[in-house]
Amino acid sequence: MQRPIRFSHCDPAGIVYFPVYFDMFNGAVEDWFTQGLDIDYATMILQRRLGLPIVHAECDFVIPSRMGDTLTLGVLLERLGRSSLQLRINGEHEGQVRLSGSLTVVTTSLDDFAAVPIPDDIREAMKRYQAGCES
C-alpha cells in the first residue's frame, strides 16, 4: 500500500511523528483485509461484528520520513494462532526500509469483546496469503 507523507503527519522537526505510523499500520491492516484477503473490512466490523484490536505493538524506526515521501507499506503474516495473529509491517521509500513494525491482534466479538476463534473463511484466506509470503 502506498502512503504519501503529508504535512499533518509531521512534527516541528519536519519528520513523521512516530504515533502517526501506528495509525498508518491500522489502515494497512484494513486495506490488507479488503485488498489482500478479499474480505471487506467494513462488513467484518459492522455486519459480522468481528474486531481485531491490537494487543501488542512495537516498531523499529530506521530512517526518518519527511513530507513529500511516499511510503510503501507491506504486510507479512508471521504467525496465525487460534484467535490471534502476528503481522509484520515494513515501510519502505525508494528501496530503503524506513520502519518495521510488529502487531499482534486478536479476533474478538464486538458484542462482548471476548476473544473468538478466527472464522474458517478468514483463516483460509490468511493461510493462502501466508503461503504467498513464504514463497
N, C-alpha and C positions, 0 to 999 in steps of 0.2 A: 504494500500500500504506500502511496506517495503522500507525504505530509509536508506542505510548504511551511517554513518557519515565518511567522508573521510578527509584526510589531508587538501585538498583545501577548506573545509567548515569551518576550524578552524582559530581563531585568535592567536596571540602570546601567549595568556594565555592557549591555548590548548582546548578551548571550541568553540562551534559553534558561528560564528559571526552572530549576530541577523538578518541582511538583507538576509542572506542565507536562513533562514526559509521561507521568503516570496517567494523566487524562488521555494522552495520545495512545498509551498502551490499552486503555479501556476501549477506545474507539477502534483500535486494531483488532481486538477480540471480537467486537460486534461485527466488523467487516469480515473477519475470518469465518464466523458462523455463516453469514449471509452469502459471501462470495466463495470462500474456500470449502465450506462443508455443504453448501446449498440448503441450509436450514435458516429460514427467516428469523432473525434475532428478535424482531418486534413481536412476531407471532409466538415465539417461545416464551417471552416475558408476559405479554398481555393476554394471550389466549390459553396457552398451556400452563401458565403460572409457575414457570421454572426460572429460577435465578441462578446467577453464577458469581456470588460475592468472592472477592479476593480475601483469602485468609493469611497469605504471606506474600510479601513483595520485597524484592531487592534489585539494585541496579548498580552497575559499574559505569561511571561517566568517564569515557576515554578521551574524547576531544570535544571542546565546546562547539555548539552550533549557533549560528547567528542568523538574524533576519535576512531573508533572501535565499538561504539554503533550502534545499528540498531533501528531506529525509525519506529513505525507503525503509519501511518497517516490515520485517519478515517474521512470521510466526512459525515456530517449531514446536511440535507436541513431543515433549520429552518423557512424560510418564502419564499413563492412563490407569487410574485406580477404579474402585467400585463406584465412588461418588465424587472423587476429586481428580484433578488433572494438573500437571505442571507444564507450563508454557515457557519457552524462551523467546523473547522478542529482541531482535537486534535492529538497531538503527544505523543506517549507512548513508554517507553522502560521498558521491564520486568515488565509490570503491573503498572508502575508509570507514571502518567501524567507529561510530561516534559514541554509542552506548549499547549496553547489553543488559537486559532485564530478565528476571525470573519471576513468574507469577504462579502461585498455587491458588486454584479456585475450586469451590465445592458446589456441586449441583444441589440446590435447595428448593423446597416447596415455598412459594411466595404466600401460601395461605397460613403456614405455621412456622416458617423459617427453619425447619428441620432439614438436615441433610437427607437426600434421597438418592437411590442408585441412578446412575446415568441411564436414561431411557435407551432401549435397544437401537432405535433408528439413529439416535445421535451417536451412540457408541460405535455403530458400524461405520458411519461417516467419518468419525475420528480415526478409526483403525485404518481406513483407506488413506486418509490424509497422512497418518503416521508412517504407513508403508512408503508413501511417496517421499517423505522426509528422510527416511533411512536409505532410500536408493539415491 
